């Protein structure tokens, strides 16, 4: 007996198993967190690398969730990296204490 699915157009219909892609993501994530724990990279660079990986994952898989989460993480990590390296004299937390961003 052959059954048909009425939800053929949804994202949940995809039957293709992507175990190699998931294994690769787990391996890359494990290496990145190992580098973080060994103090080779800091948390800002980890967020930046993960955001680039999510955006590349969007181009590979085509899921909009990868793009949205990658762009949000890229924005947060870029602000953090710019604050740390490009503008080290500017204290973002100081704006809150003086009431500039209140």
Backbone as a chain_set.jsonl record, in Angstrom:
{"seq": "XXXXXXXXXXXXXXXXXXXXXXXXXXXXXXXXXXXXXXXXXXXXXXXXXXXXXXXXXXXXXXXXXXXXXXXXXXXXXXXXXXXXXXXXXXXXXXXXXXXXXX", "coords": {"N": [[0.838, -1.168, 0.0], [0.665, 2.13, -0.921], [1.347, 5.231, 0.471], [0.426, 8.664, 0.43], [1.679, 11.918, 0.918], [0.218, 14.851, 2.054], [1.5, 17.176, 2.528], [3.523, 18.125, 0.688], [4.967, 20.376, -0.074], [6.276, 21.556, 2.067], [8.943, 22.392, 4.423], [9.4, 20.318, 6.113], [9.051, 18.044, 4.714], [11.235, 17.043, 3.454], [13.054, 14.239, 2.759], [15.645, 13.459, 2.56], [18.523, 12.188, 4.007], [21.112, 13.708, 5.696], [23.654, 12.868, 6.86], [26.402, 13.057, 6.609], [26.889, 15.802, 6.295], [25.947, 16.745, 8.757], [27.698, 15.408, 10.472], [30.101, 16.585, 9.686], [29.616, 19.231, 10.483], [29.455, 18.874, 13.272], [32.057, 17.991, 13.8], [33.614, 20.227, 12.992], [32.563, 22.159, 14.726], [33.331, 21.009, 17.171], [36.135, 21.173, 16.987], [36.433, 23.954, 16.924], [35.45, 24.687, 19.482], [37.32, 23.341, 21.014], [39.625, 24.794, 20.384], [38.806, 27.173, 21.539], [38.694, 26.478, 24.269], [41.364, 25.907, 24.729], [42.401, 28.372, 24.727], [43.287, 29.501, 22.331], [41.782, 30.821, 20.39], [39.513, 33.551, 20.952], [36.202, 34.271, 22.344], [34.871, 36.114, 20.708], [36.036, 35.786, 18.16], [35.302, 33.162, 17.75], [32.499, 33.395, 17.52], [32.436, 34.925, 15.172], [33.589, 33.179, 13.246], [31.737, 31.086, 13.358], [29.473, 32.431, 12.421], [30.18, 33.023, 9.772], [30.366, 30.412, 8.882], [27.665, 29.623, 9.112], [26.492, 31.268, 7.177], [27.752, 30.31, 4.876], [26.708, 27.758, 5.014], [24.068, 28.364, 4.382], [24.329, 28.973, 1.648], [25.034, 26.472, 0.729], [22.963, 24.678, 1.557], [20.555, 26.131, 1.352], [18.602, 26.873, 3.187], [16.626, 29.251, 4.854], [16.877, 29.8, 7.548], [19.558, 29.386, 8.22], [20.747, 31.593, 6.99], [19.54, 33.819, 8.276], [20.216, 33.422, 11.014], [22.986, 33.391, 10.718], [23.527, 36.002, 9.763], [22.621, 37.573, 11.92], [24.339, 36.679, 13.966], [26.735, 37.411, 12.765], [26.524, 40.226, 12.757], [26.527, 40.765, 15.545], [29.028, 39.704, 16.281], [30.785, 41.204, 14.695], [30.47, 43.82, 15.698], [31.48, 43.416, 18.241], [34.133, 42.62, 17.639], [35.065, 44.899, 16.274], [34.899, 46.754, 18.343], [36.837, 45.73, 19.994], [39.275, 45.636, 18.483], [39.454, 47.649, 16.413], [38.522, 50.067, 17.519], [39.81, 50.518, 20.223], [39.926, 52.412, 22.252], [37.375, 53.341, 22.718], [34.764, 52.955, 24.904], [32.067, 50.998, 25.057], [30.325, 50.319, 27.111], [30.581, 52.516, 28.726], [28.962, 54.473, 27.584], [26.425, 53.83, 28.428], [26.56, 54.37, 31.143], [26.889, 57.131, 31.245], [24.547, 58.02, 30.191], [24.15, 58.425, 27.476], [23.049, 56.61, 25.698], [20.598, 56.148, 26.741]], "CA": [[0.0, 0.0, 0.0], [1.448, 3.345, -1.047], [0.703, 6.378, 1.096], [0.844, 9.955, -0.098], [1.75, 12.979, 1.912], [-0.447, 16.049, 1.536], [2.356, 18.324, 2.82], [4.706, 17.949, -0.152], [5.706, 21.603, -0.313], [6.848, 22.118, 3.284], [10.327, 22.098, 4.754], [9.436, 19.081, 6.883], [8.836, 16.909, 3.817], [12.491, 16.597, 2.881], [13.378, 12.918, 3.271], [17.046, 13.171, 2.346], [19.328, 12.168, 5.206], [22.388, 14.379, 5.483], [24.484, 12.512, 7.998], [27.775, 13.531, 6.418], [26.898, 17.238, 6.573], [25.808, 16.902, 10.209], [28.957, 14.97, 11.069], [31.095, 17.617, 9.414], [29.321, 20.365, 11.366], [29.826, 18.511, 14.642], [33.512, 17.961, 13.855], [34.117, 21.606, 12.942], [32.187, 22.799, 15.987], [34.178, 20.463, 18.227], [37.481, 21.747, 16.859], [36.369, 25.363, 17.323], [35.338, 24.784, 20.935], [38.602, 22.925, 21.558], [40.498, 25.96, 20.279], [38.346, 28.148, 22.526], [39.089, 26.021, 25.596], [42.82, 25.986, 24.825], [42.709, 29.814, 24.695], [43.928, 29.86, 21.068], [40.911, 31.886, 19.889], [38.585, 34.016, 21.988], [34.793, 34.068, 22.046], [34.465, 36.975, 19.597], [36.448, 35.14, 16.918], [34.48, 31.963, 17.605], [31.206, 33.832, 16.969], [32.644, 35.366, 13.796], [33.803, 31.996, 12.41], [30.467, 30.371, 13.275], [28.543, 33.179, 11.568], [30.592, 32.778, 8.389], [29.971, 29.04, 8.587], [26.223, 29.571, 8.899], [26.184, 31.892, 5.889], [28.175, 29.334, 3.864], [25.703, 26.693, 5.072], [22.897, 28.816, 3.628], [24.6, 28.822, 0.221], [25.088, 25.05, 0.407], [21.687, 24.01, 1.79], [19.453, 26.953, 0.885], [17.596, 27.126, 4.226], [16.633, 30.645, 5.267], [17.292, 29.882, 8.947], [21.012, 29.545, 8.254], [21.078, 32.968, 6.607], [19.1, 34.756, 9.313], [21.049, 33.268, 12.207], [24.343, 33.796, 10.367], [23.615, 37.466, 9.701], [22.496, 38.108, 13.284], [25.591, 36.38, 14.655], [27.778, 38.232, 12.138], [26.396, 41.588, 13.274], [26.964, 40.809, 16.94], [30.466, 39.456, 16.377], [31.522, 42.316, 14.098], [30.472, 44.93, 16.647], [32.399, 43.049, 19.305], [35.501, 42.659, 17.126], [35.419, 46.295, 16.022], [35.113, 47.393, 19.63], [38.057, 45.207, 20.594], [40.49, 45.858, 17.701], [39.489, 48.888, 15.628], [38.316, 51.209, 18.409], [40.056, 50.05, 21.601], [39.757, 53.492, 23.217], [35.955, 53.623, 22.917], [34.142, 52.009, 25.816], [30.634, 50.976, 24.781], [29.608, 50.299, 28.376], [30.61, 53.855, 29.281], [27.84, 55.235, 27.057], [25.264, 53.562, 29.254], [26.704, 55.0, 32.462], [26.73, 58.563, 31.114], [23.207, 58.32, 29.744], [24.089, 58.763, 26.054], [22.186, 55.658, 24.999], [19.425, 55.861, 27.575]], "C": [[0.892, 1.243, 0.0], [0.682, 4.51, -0.432], [1.247, 7.658, 0.474], [0.803, 10.974, 1.022], [1.122, 14.239, 1.319], [0.415, 17.29, 1.74], [3.63, 18.269, 1.991], [5.521, 19.228, -0.315], [6.438, 22.14, 0.899], [8.287, 21.705, 3.517], [10.463, 20.776, 5.487], [9.279, 17.854, 6.001], [10.149, 16.313, 3.322], [12.947, 15.296, 3.543], [14.867, 12.598, 3.191], [17.804, 13.24, 3.671], [20.698, 12.749, 4.899], [23.305, 14.114, 6.666], [25.913, 13.0, 7.834], [27.88, 15.017, 6.703], [26.794, 17.497, 8.071], [27.083, 16.477, 10.919], [30.071, 15.979, 10.865], [30.871, 18.839, 10.3], [29.711, 20.08, 12.812], [31.341, 18.495, 14.798], [34.104, 19.368, 13.866], [33.779, 22.351, 14.227], [33.027, 22.301, 17.149], [35.58, 21.028, 18.186], [37.478, 23.211, 17.292], [36.258, 25.511, 18.84], [36.596, 24.27, 21.632], [39.589, 24.081, 21.51], [40.104, 27.044, 21.271], [38.797, 27.749, 23.923], [40.596, 26.048, 25.792], [43.319, 27.427, 24.767], [43.504, 30.213, 23.441], [43.113, 30.948, 20.368], [40.009, 32.322, 21.03], [37.145, 33.911, 21.485], [34.318, 34.918, 20.874], [34.829, 36.347, 18.253], [35.659, 33.863, 16.68], [33.114, 32.315, 17.021], [31.338, 34.242, 15.508], [32.797, 34.165, 12.852], [32.503, 31.203, 12.261], [29.458, 31.105, 12.388], [28.895, 33.012, 10.095], [30.206, 31.365, 7.972], [28.478, 28.899, 8.349], [25.821, 30.187, 7.562], [26.607, 30.97, 4.745], [27.198, 28.162, 3.838], [24.422, 27.075, 4.354], [23.122, 28.63, 2.127], [24.65, 27.358, -0.19], [23.699, 24.432, 0.466], [20.478, 24.809, 1.311], [18.366, 27.205, 1.913], [17.732, 28.556, 4.744], [17.083, 30.81, 6.718], [18.792, 30.042, 9.098], [21.403, 30.985, 7.954], [20.722, 33.94, 7.716], [19.995, 34.649, 10.549], [22.501, 33.65, 11.927], [24.509, 35.303, 10.313], [23.491, 38.107, 11.071], [23.796, 37.885, 14.05], [26.75, 37.173, 14.075], [27.715, 39.67, 12.635], [26.893, 41.712, 14.7], [28.474, 40.642, 17.034], [31.277, 40.589, 15.763], [31.564, 43.53, 15.013], [31.461, 44.65, 17.775], [33.848, 43.112, 18.845], [35.952, 44.081, 16.82], [35.677, 47.045, 17.317], [36.447, 46.97, 20.235], [39.307, 45.637, 19.835], [40.535, 47.204, 16.995], [39.369, 50.124, 16.507], [38.572, 50.799, 19.851], [39.858, 51.14, 22.643], [38.306, 53.815, 23.531], [35.362, 52.535, 23.8], [32.634, 52.066, 25.605], [29.83, 50.995, 26.074], [29.586, 51.679, 29.023], [29.474, 54.732, 28.774], [26.591, 55.021, 27.899], [25.375, 54.286, 30.595], [26.544, 56.514, 32.393], [25.346, 58.964, 30.597], [23.093, 58.67, 28.277], [23.128, 57.853, 25.306], [20.94, 55.329, 25.803], [18.149, 56.247, 26.885]], "O": [[1.778, 1.373, 0.845], [-0.478, 4.751, -0.765], [2.4, 7.712, 0.047], [-0.008, 10.888, 1.944], [1.462, 14.642, 0.207], [0.107, 18.348, 1.192], [4.723, 18.359, 2.55], [6.695, 19.145, -0.675], [7.173, 23.119, 0.766], [8.788, 20.777, 2.883], [11.538, 20.175, 5.481], [9.367, 16.729, 6.493], [10.166, 15.188, 2.821], [13.195, 15.262, 4.749], [15.304, 11.567, 3.703], [17.73, 14.246, 4.377], [21.363, 12.328, 3.952], [23.683, 15.037, 7.387], [26.57, 13.324, 8.823], [28.864, 15.458, 7.295], [27.478, 18.374, 8.598], [27.503, 17.128, 11.876], [30.888, 16.203, 11.758], [31.829, 19.419, 10.81], [30.24, 20.955, 13.497], [31.859, 18.938, 15.823], [34.997, 19.663, 14.661], [34.61, 23.088, 14.757], [33.398, 23.083, 18.024], [36.159, 21.331, 19.229], [38.413, 23.663, 17.954], [36.91, 26.379, 19.421], [36.909, 24.718, 22.735], [40.309, 24.326, 22.477], [40.964, 27.756, 21.789], [39.243, 28.603, 24.69], [41.062, 26.198, 26.921], [44.526, 27.669, 24.76], [44.3, 31.15, 23.484], [43.681, 31.889, 19.814], [39.767, 31.559, 21.965], [36.902, 33.514, 20.346], [33.448, 34.486, 20.118], [34.03, 36.37, 17.316], [35.375, 33.514, 15.534], [32.622, 31.621, 16.132], [30.461, 33.946, 14.696], [32.198, 34.144, 11.777], [32.196, 30.706, 11.178], [28.676, 30.469, 11.682], [28.002, 32.873, 9.259], [29.769, 31.144, 6.843], [28.062, 28.138, 7.476], [24.916, 29.689, 6.891], [25.895, 30.861, 3.747], [26.892, 27.629, 2.771], [23.755, 26.216, 3.777], [22.224, 28.186, 1.413], [24.342, 27.029, -1.336], [23.291, 23.737, -0.465], [19.476, 24.221, 0.905], [17.299, 27.706, 1.558], [18.838, 29.011, 5.037], [17.619, 31.858, 7.078], [19.257, 30.746, 9.994], [22.296, 31.533, 8.599], [21.53, 34.802, 8.062], [20.473, 35.659, 11.066], [23.178, 34.179, 12.808], [25.524, 35.831, 10.768], [24.182, 39.084, 11.359], [24.297, 38.797, 14.708], [27.655, 37.57, 14.809], [28.754, 40.273, 12.907], [27.604, 42.66, 15.031], [29.13, 41.362, 17.787], [32.357, 40.906, 16.262], [32.591, 44.203, 15.096], [32.189, 45.543, 18.208], [34.707, 43.605, 19.577], [37.103, 44.432, 17.079], [36.577, 47.883, 17.381], [37.108, 47.76, 20.909], [40.312, 45.973, 20.463], [41.586, 47.846, 16.986], [40.044, 51.124, 16.264], [37.627, 50.738, 20.639], [39.641, 50.829, 23.814], [38.031, 54.498, 24.518], [35.447, 51.347, 23.487], [31.994, 53.065, 25.935], [28.769, 51.617, 26.134], [28.672, 51.985, 29.788], [29.06, 55.655, 29.475], [25.787, 55.939, 28.063], [24.37, 54.766, 31.12], [26.112, 57.13, 33.367], [25.021, 60.151, 30.578], [22.051, 59.167, 27.849], [22.462, 58.294, 24.37], [20.297, 54.311, 25.549], [17.067, 56.073, 27.446]]}, "num_chains": 1, "name": "protein.A"}
